[in-house]
Amino acid sequence: MSTLTTTSALSLDLRKRLGDFTLEVALEVAASGVTALFGESGSGKTSLLRLIAGLDRPDAGHVRLGQQWLTHCQRGIAVPVHRRRLGVVFQEPRLFPHYRVRGNLTYGMPRAARGRFDDLIALLGIEPLLERLPGTLSGGEARRVAIGRALLAQPRLLLLDEPLTGLDGERKQELLRYLVRLTREIDIPVLYVSHDTQEITAIADHLALIDSGRLVAHGPLDALLLRLDLGGRLGGFDAASRLYGRVSAQDAHYALTQITLADGQRLRVPRIDQPLGSGVRLRVGVRDVAIALAMPADTSYRNGLVARIVDTAPSTHDPSAQELRLAVGEQSLRARLTRQACDEMGLTPGREVIALIRSVAFEAPG
Ligand SMILES: Nc1ncnc2c1ncn2[C@@H]1O[C@H](COP(=O)(O)OP(=O)(O)OP(=O)(O)O)[C@@H](O)[C@H]1O
């Protein structure tokens, strides 16, 4: 049995047979931040969430939150769903159709949550919706209300099952921005189910990668994004890594924001509406990075970072491609080039290069 420390909020070791499918997962979910439960369709994510929530019973194993057993098959413990104090939001918002949004939010809300009401509805942007009926809300609005309701019940853990599924591009980005902001503000752990790498790199701190009912990798997302051996599992074609920096200047004329990385190097990215000094997380797609041996004089690339090649490996899913792992100061960055370019340029570990990044390649939700 694992020992619970302050760095582990949820501890589980579960087994459940569902028809021909067997789910068998042991996992520690960090006490802070967002842990993405990530895997292909049919890998067992929703089934695992249902076991944690207490909606289904496992065949064997346990679930512990903090110091409390929620499920313990051997000891005959199965805390009922409503006593688990978990906030569960499924793809379907499940709002009460005859209650206005305000009524939906306050239904069953403990007294102690009243002080949080205004802050939370502001954070979720649902104040203008308070007097509306659920039937009149868009999909994204209804999900924001459902998330607000779950949080007002003062849960100890928030479980979100693919909250962006079924929304169109713009609505999806909008809800994602709300969620990124929200999850940075709330002080409870979040388990976030998704099969979308773009979503995961925007929001998650930790990742649990699940495949055919088994956990195949688990840890800080940044470290997993850099693992070349996970190949196609983490985005494949659309794989990305992340850079962290601070907003150091705004250029209103060109609608660009300058970001300074910890090692002093700078990037220009499409405008990020954050005050000077704010920390930002930038997602850089592997295909948006090009490599030069010296800073080119005339190029449309707006960003050139001095980097060192750490290692390279042939792509696991594209025979023409080579994956590169680069060090940028203390940070890491991934790039994907043709194997031919790597050979012809002599791109081997230890070599200092310039990583050219198209400034439009950045996304910085929140
Ligand atoms: N009650 C059940 N009886 C039989 N098989 C089931 C049952 N519930 C789930 N399964 C199977 O278990 C597997 C995992 O399903 P699950 O819904 O957990 O996957 P998922 O990763 O959440 O998928 P998606 O991303 O499509 O929602 C699937 O093969 C599914 O068909």
PDBQT file of the ligand as one rigid body, heavy atoms in Angstrom, charges set to zero:
ROOT
HETATM    1  N1  LIG A 401     -20.926  -1.854 -18.976  1.00  0.00    +0.000 N 
HETATM    2  C1  LIG A 401     -20.055  -2.271 -19.894  1.00  0.00    +0.000 A 
HETATM    3  N2  LIG A 401     -20.118  -3.494 -20.412  1.00  0.00    +0.000 NA
HETATM    4  C2  LIG A 401     -19.234  -3.931 -21.326  1.00  0.00    +0.000 A 
HETATM    5  N3  LIG A 401     -18.206  -3.193 -21.772  1.00  0.00    +0.000 NA
HETATM    6  C3  LIG A 401     -18.093  -1.955 -21.283  1.00  0.00    +0.000 A 
HETATM    7  C4  LIG A 401     -18.987  -1.417 -20.329  1.00  0.00    +0.000 A 
HETATM    8  N4  LIG A 401     -18.609  -0.148 -20.018  1.00  0.00    +0.000 NA
HETATM    9  C5  LIG A 401     -17.513   0.095 -20.764  1.00  0.00    +0.000 A 
HETATM   10  N5  LIG A 401     -17.199  -0.978 -21.515  1.00  0.00    +0.000 N 
HETATM   11  C6  LIG A 401     -16.053  -1.087 -22.427  1.00  0.00    +0.000 C 
HETATM   12  O1  LIG A 401     -14.906  -0.713 -21.713  1.00  0.00    +0.000 OA
HETATM   13  C7  LIG A 401     -13.999  -0.023 -22.567  1.00  0.00    +0.000 C 
HETATM   14  C8  LIG A 401     -13.614   1.316 -21.951  1.00  0.00    +0.000 C 
HETATM   15  O2  LIG A 401     -14.704   2.218 -22.053  1.00  0.00    +0.000 OA
HETATM   16  P1  LIG A 401     -14.605   3.709 -21.539  1.00  0.00    +0.000 P 
HETATM   17  O3  LIG A 401     -15.924   4.372 -21.816  1.00  0.00    +0.000 OA
HETATM   18  O4  LIG A 401     -14.135   3.719 -20.136  1.00  0.00    +0.000 OA
HETATM   19  O5  LIG A 401     -13.471   4.310 -22.480  1.00  0.00    +0.000 OA
HETATM   20  P2  LIG A 401     -13.013   5.825 -22.666  1.00  0.00    +0.000 P 
HETATM   21  O6  LIG A 401     -11.543   5.809 -22.661  1.00  0.00    +0.000 OA
HETATM   22  O7  LIG A 401     -13.703   6.696 -21.680  1.00  0.00    +0.000 OA
HETATM   23  O8  LIG A 401     -13.550   6.133 -24.131  1.00  0.00    +0.000 OA
HETATM   24  P3  LIG A 401     -14.096   7.525 -24.776  1.00  0.00    +0.000 P 
HETATM   25  O9  LIG A 401     -12.920   8.438 -24.878  1.00  0.00    +0.000 OA
HETATM   26  O10 LIG A 401     -14.614   7.058 -26.108  1.00  0.00    +0.000 OA
HETATM   27  O11 LIG A 401     -15.192   8.044 -23.875  1.00  0.00    +0.000 OA
HETATM   28  C9  LIG A 401     -14.671   0.070 -23.907  1.00  0.00    +0.000 C 
HETATM   29  O12 LIG A 401     -14.180  -0.962 -24.719  1.00  0.00    +0.000 OA
HETATM   30  C10 LIG A 401     -16.126  -0.132 -23.584  1.00  0.00    +0.000 C 
HETATM   31  O13 LIG A 401     -16.793  -0.678 -24.691  1.00  0.00    +0.000 OA
ENDROOT
TORSDOF 0
